[in-house]
């Protein structure tokens, strides 16, 4: 049995999890964002994949919330995180705006790191690299915002984005200075 054959049984599982997320059926937790977005999720699904959620929803302790507010996180990144926990992928937004797309992937990478979901972090980091590598000019990337987002991440758990942005900056220092955002 090869790797592809072993993945076949997972297809109905991920489809079923995706349907649960979309319908909210059997959900036992609401995740609320600063923009008013609400996601009806399942503690079992999110706690099984994230140490943060597992500790926030301690079944053996006294903390049994029915609502969690993630008010400090970008709501679009939260949506990508939740979608990833159910579908093992996330919907890409801002496809026609490379700068917004680059920044989106960086924010998803940061939220994956913050919530201890390494596979999401790695996927988003790889997607950010692809956007960068396929951008004909730096002007279309939102480099100053990307740098701020990356450097707001915890140094101890950096996922390689700092190296990416440092290498980008070193290789393109003259272009970045001409952009005016760094002068």
C-alpha positions as CSV (number, residue, x, y, z in Angstrom):
1,X,0.0,0.0,0.0
2,X,1.5,3.3,-1.1
3,X,1.1,6.7,0.6
4,X,-1.8,7.7,-1.7
5,X,-3.7,4.6,-0.8
6,X,-3.3,5.4,2.9
7,X,-4.8,8.9,2.4
8,X,-7.9,7.7,0.7
9,X,-9.8,6.9,3.9
10,X,-9.0,10.5,5.1
11,X,-11.0,12.1,2.3
12,X,-14.5,11.3,3.8
13,X,-13.2,12.4,7.2
14,X,-12.0,15.8,6.0
15,X,-15.2,16.2,3.9
16,X,-17.3,15.4,7.0
17,X,-15.3,17.7,9.2
18,X,-15.7,20.5,6.6
19,X,-19.5,19.9,6.6
20,X,-19.5,20.1,10.4
21,X,-17.7,23.5,10.3
22,X,-20.0,24.9,7.6
23,X,-23.2,23.7,9.3
24,X,-22.2,24.3,12.9
25,X,-24.0,21.0,13.7
26,X,-23.0,19.6,17.1
27,X,-20.8,22.6,17.8
28,X,-20.0,23.2,21.5
29,X,-17.9,26.3,21.3
30,X,-18.2,29.7,19.7
31,X,-15.0,31.6,18.7
32,X,-15.6,35.3,18.4
33,X,-13.4,37.9,16.6
34,X,-13.1,41.7,16.9
35,X,-15.1,42.3,13.7
36,X,-18.1,40.4,15.0
37,X,-17.3,37.2,13.2
38,X,-18.4,34.1,15.1
39,X,-17.3,30.5,14.4
40,X,-19.3,27.6,15.8
41,X,-16.6,25.0,16.4
42,X,-16.1,21.7,18.1
43,X,-13.9,21.5,21.1
44,X,-12.7,18.0,20.2
45,X,-11.5,19.1,16.8
46,X,-9.7,22.2,17.9
47,X,-8.2,20.9,21.1
48,X,-6.8,17.8,19.4
49,X,-4.7,20.0,17.2
50,X,-3.7,23.0,19.3
51,X,-2.1,23.2,22.8
52,X,-3.5,26.7,23.1
53,X,-7.1,25.6,22.8
54,X,-6.4,22.5,24.9
55,X,-5.2,24.6,27.8
56,X,-8.0,27.3,27.3
57,X,-10.6,24.5,27.5
58,X,-9.4,22.3,30.3
59,X,-11.9,19.4,30.7
60,X,-10.3,18.3,33.9
61,X,-10.3,21.8,35.5
62,X,-12.8,24.5,36.1
63,X,-12.5,26.1,32.7
64,X,-15.4,24.9,30.4
65,X,-16.1,28.0,28.3
66,X,-18.8,28.0,25.6
67,X,-17.3,31.2,24.0
68,X,-13.7,32.2,23.4
69,X,-12.9,35.7,22.1
70,X,-9.8,36.1,20.0
71,X,-10.1,39.9,19.8
72,X,-6.4,40.6,19.2
73,X,-6.1,38.4,16.2
74,X,-6.8,39.4,12.6
75,X,-10.3,37.9,11.9
76,X,-9.3,36.8,8.4
77,X,-6.3,34.9,9.8
78,X,-8.6,33.4,12.5
79,X,-11.0,32.2,9.8
80,X,-8.0,30.6,7.9
81,X,-6.9,28.9,11.2
82,X,-10.3,27.4,11.9
83,X,-10.7,26.3,8.3
84,X,-7.3,24.6,8.5
85,X,-8.3,22.7,11.7
86,X,-11.2,21.2,9.8
87,X,-10.0,20.9,6.2
88,X,-6.2,20.8,6.6
89,X,-6.1,23.7,4.1
90,X,-7.3,27.2,4.0
91,X,-8.9,29.5,1.4
92,X,-6.6,32.0,-0.1
93,X,-7.9,35.6,-0.1
94,X,-6.6,38.6,-2.0
95,X,-5.4,36.5,-4.9
96,X,-5.3,39.5,-7.3
97,X,-3.3,41.8,-4.9
98,X,0.1,40.3,-4.3
99,X,0.9,42.7,-1.4
100,X,-2.3,41.8,0.4
101,X,-1.8,38.1,-0.4
102,X,1.8,38.2,0.9
103,X,0.7,39.9,4.1
104,X,-2.3,37.5,4.5
105,X,0.0,34.4,4.4
106,X,2.4,36.0,6.9
107,X,-0.5,36.7,9.2
108,X,-1.7,33.1,8.9
109,X,1.8,31.9,9.5
110,X,1.9,34.1,12.7
111,X,-1.4,32.8,14.0
112,X,-0.4,29.2,13.3
113,X,2.7,29.8,15.3
114,X,0.8,31.6,18.1
115,X,-1.7,28.8,18.5
116,X,0.8,26.0,18.2
117,X,-0.4,24.6,14.8
118,X,3.0,24.0,13.1
119,X,1.6,22.5,9.9
120,X,-0.5,25.6,9.3
121,X,2.5,27.8,10.1
122,X,4.6,25.9,7.6
123,X,2.0,25.9,4.9
124,X,1.4,29.6,5.2
125,X,5.2,30.4,5.3
126,X,5.7,28.3,2.1
127,X,2.8,30.1,0.4
128,X,4.3,33.5,1.5
129,X,7.7,32.5,-0.1
130,X,6.0,31.5,-3.3
131,X,4.2,34.9,-3.5
132,X,7.5,36.6,-2.9
133,X,9.4,34.5,-5.4
134,X,6.8,35.2,-8.1
135,X,6.5,38.9,-7.6
136,X,8.2,40.8,-10.3
137,X,8.7,43.9,-8.2
138,X,8.9,44.7,-4.5
139,X,6.5,47.6,-4.9
140,X,3.6,45.2,-5.1
141,X,4.5,43.6,-1.8
142,X,3.5,45.3,1.5
143,X,7.0,44.9,2.9
144,X,6.8,47.4,5.8
145,X,3.6,45.8,7.1
146,X,5.0,42.3,6.6
147,X,8.2,43.3,8.5
148,X,6.0,44.6,11.4
149,X,3.9,41.4,11.5
150,X,6.9,39.2,11.4
151,X,8.8,41.0,14.1
152,X,5.7,41.0,16.3
153,X,6.0,37.2,16.4
154,X,7.7,35.6,19.3
155,X,11.4,35.3,18.7
156,X,11.7,31.9,20.4
157,X,9.3,30.3,18.0
158,X,10.1,32.1,14.8
159,X,9.3,29.9,11.8
160,X,11.8,31.2,9.3
161,X,10.0,34.3,8.3
162,X,12.6,36.6,9.8
163,X,15.3,34.9,7.7
164,X,13.1,35.3,4.7
165,X,12.4,39.0,5.2
166,X,16.1,39.7,6.1
167,X,17.3,37.9,3.0
168,X,14.7,39.8,1.0
169,X,15.8,43.1,2.5
170,X,19.5,42.5,2.0
171,X,19.1,41.5,-1.6
172,X,16.8,44.5,-2.4
173,X,18.0,47.2,0.0
174,X,18.3,49.9,-2.7
175,X,14.7,49.2,-4.0
176,X,13.4,49.3,-0.5
177,X,15.0,52.6,0.3
178,X,13.6,54.0,-3.0
179,X,10.1,53.0,-1.8
180,X,10.3,55.7,0.9
181,X,8.9,53.5,3.6
182,X,12.3,53.0,5.2
183,X,13.8,56.5,4.9
